[in-house]
Amino acid sequence: MPDAVRLSIGVVGPRTLDVRVSPEDADALEQGLASGSPTVKLETDEGPLTLVLAQVVYVQRAGREAHVGFGA
């Protein structure tokens, strides 16, 4: 997934899902949350994931992977 987006998805309970998805799947998740859809299916770097959106507490989206070291 060369243009993958990193998502941290907080769900009910003390759990966070950290996944990498395509930009299109990240947009589909945001649209599903905004529209009140019951579920959304994402293709992650580890395989398919179906989320029950009523259980999602927050989504943090990062466009680029973190890099160790100094950069400009």
C-alpha positions as CSV (number, residue, x, y, z in Angstrom):
1,M,0.0,0.0,0.0
2,P,2.3,2.8,-1.2
3,D,-0.1,5.7,-0.5
4,A,-1.5,4.2,2.7
5,V,-3.1,6.3,5.4
6,R,-2.5,5.4,9.0
7,L,-5.6,5.4,11.2
8,S,-6.0,5.1,14.9
9,I,-9.6,4.1,15.6
10,G,-10.8,4.2,19.1
11,V,-13.6,1.9,19.9
12,V,-15.8,1.4,23.0
13,G,-13.8,-0.1,25.8
14,P,-10.0,0.5,26.3
15,R,-9.0,-0.4,22.8
16,T,-7.5,1.3,19.8
17,L,-7.1,-0.2,16.4
18,D,-4.1,1.0,14.5
19,V,-4.4,0.2,10.7
20,R,-3.1,1.3,7.3
21,V,-5.7,1.7,4.6
22,S,-6.0,3.4,1.2
23,P,-7.0,7.0,1.1
24,E,-10.4,6.0,-0.4
25,D,-11.1,3.6,2.5
26,A,-10.2,6.4,5.0
27,D,-12.6,8.7,3.2
28,A,-15.3,5.9,3.2
29,L,-14.9,5.6,7.0
30,E,-15.3,9.3,7.6
31,Q,-18.4,9.4,5.3
32,G,-19.9,6.4,7.0
33,L,-19.5,8.0,10.4
34,A,-21.0,11.3,9.1
35,S,-24.0,9.6,7.4
36,G,-24.9,7.2,10.3
37,S,-24.1,4.0,8.4
38,P,-24.3,0.9,10.6
39,T,-21.0,-0.6,9.4
40,V,-18.1,0.0,7.0
41,K,-15.7,-2.5,5.5
42,L,-12.0,-1.5,5.2
43,E,-9.2,-3.2,3.3
44,T,-6.2,-2.9,5.7
45,D,-2.6,-4.0,5.2
46,E,-3.5,-7.0,7.4
47,G,-6.7,-8.0,5.6
48,P,-10.3,-7.0,5.6
49,L,-11.9,-5.3,8.6
50,T,-15.6,-4.6,9.2
51,L,-16.3,-1.9,11.8
52,V,-19.6,-1.4,13.6
53,L,-19.7,2.4,13.5
54,A,-21.8,2.7,16.6
55,Q,-18.8,1.4,18.6
56,V,-16.3,3.9,17.1
57,V,-15.4,6.7,19.6
58,Y,-12.8,8.5,17.6
59,V,-10.6,8.3,14.4
60,Q,-7.2,9.9,14.1
61,R,-5.9,10.1,10.6
62,A,-2.2,10.6,9.6
63,G,-1.2,10.9,6.0
64,R,2.5,9.9,6.4
65,E,4.4,7.4,8.5
66,A,6.5,8.8,11.3
67,H,10.2,8.9,10.6
68,V,12.9,8.6,13.1
69,G,15.7,11.2,13.1
70,F,16.0,14.8,12.0
71,G,14.3,16.1,8.9
72,A,13.4,19.4,7.4
